[in-house]
Amino acid sequence: MAPTSSLLIRRARILLPNGEFLVGDVLICDRQIVKVAAEIALEGDREIDAIGLTLLPGVIDPQVHFREPGLEHKEDLFTASCACAKGGVTSFLEMPNTRPLTTTQAALDDKLRLAAEKCLVNYGFFIGATAEILPDLLSANPTPGIKVFMGSMHGQLLMDDEANLEAIFAKGDRLIAVHAEDQARINQRRQEFAGISDVAIHSQIQDNQAALLATQLALKLSQKYQRRLHILHLSTGEEAELLRQEKPSWVTAEVTPQHLLLNTSAYATIGSFAQMNPPLRSPRDNEILWQALLDGVIDFIATDHAPHTLAEKAQTYPNTPSGMPGVETSLPLMLTQAVEGRCTVAQVANWMSAAVAKAYKIPNKGKIAPGFDADLVLVDLDNYRPVLRSEMLTKCGWSPFEGWNLTGWPVVTVVGGKVVFDHGKLDTNVRGEALTFDAE
């Protein structure tokens, strides 16, 4: 057996599971938190003086597109996990629209193998649904669930036929996560607005109604079969109000920082960098989504990190691809909102860690308590720093939030008891582990 190694974090402002703070110490042995106390008399093999810093559970980002295999010119598992470590993201759940698609156990195994070789943080991978229900859809493991693209997709992963969707909901009990946009509505709107090259038209083509129609259908099928449903990147006020009225206990929903903090006015300033699916909405949508998050109608936060190169984004609409990076900025974006009074630090930690672990049944994650995994981030809530393109570790090298002045930047990130990011420097020898998703 390998010798036990210990890490001691001293004099941090520790977020406890009850939402209160304790200025004290955390002792970590190997991968687990062993003790949390006002003062720990022991010495650690390695010690971190965290005076003035706040210790939070590491972020679990439940929706990312890391592009490997097949699209590594945009991002790969190594560069993406470096960006995660810098952003305080200690675990991620990645989507199946890579090349080849993650629709079989063999493809899932290949991603797990690549991640074990390359990832500085913990990882999990969704399996994708296709119209032809492949035999591994319900048996492939480990996976957080089935990803269904109801719209904004082409090829095998597009599931825009209600009968095909119903076949997925009717069989098995695995969580279904939906990208809810109505493809027929999008196709119709594309014809109506054909020939317009202003990227701002994107929010009108894939409009609020396209999102609402798909979410209504997913909810209907979920209720019919009592099937565990998760609605990815909720973007409209209409969807939030629908869930406020009609959200069964087995349904969860998420929102991205960009749908809370950006809106259609961003097209005028950052152009195609503002283009994503589902699109940015109105300031009114921002406000309704915020209220739904604060009220618990929306359960947690994801980035939908979906990078494209600068050259790809420089094309003319509709040839510009949809998507933006997010893992490096999501935590400081949300902590800045907390410092400015929009929410609390404890709420941010819940939305970005504990609630995600609960929804996806990821054991021993999301809390700073004995017996939990030592996936942690120390953040500085006292100093502001701008988002700079030159500092981005994502391979695409840009951010839609460039120039935003944020606080809550990670200073130290710990994955599995090992320091992976420390005052701007990465330890690229650290490796995360495959996440598990307990049945109960």
Secondary structure, DSSP 4 states (H G I P E B T S, - for coil): -PPP-EEEEEEEEEE-TTS-EEEEEEEEETTEEEEEES---S--SEEEE-TT-EEEEPEEEEEE---TTT-TTT--HHHHHHHHHHTTEEEEEE-S-SSS-S-SHHHHHHHHHHHHHH-SSEEEE-EE--SS--TTTTT-SS-S-EEEE-SS--GGGB---HHHHHHHHHS----EEEE---HHHHHHHHHHTTT---GGGHHHHT-HHHHHHHHHHHHHHHHHHT--EEE-S---HHHHHHHHHS--TTEEEEE-HHHHH--TTHHHHHGGGG--SSPP--HHHHHHHHHHHHHTSS-EE---B----HHHHTS-TTSSPP-B--TTTHHHHHHHHHHTTSS-HHHHHIIIIIHHHHHTT-TT-S--STTSB--EEEEESS--EE--GGG--STT---TTTT-EE--EEEEEEETTEEEEETTEE-TT----B------
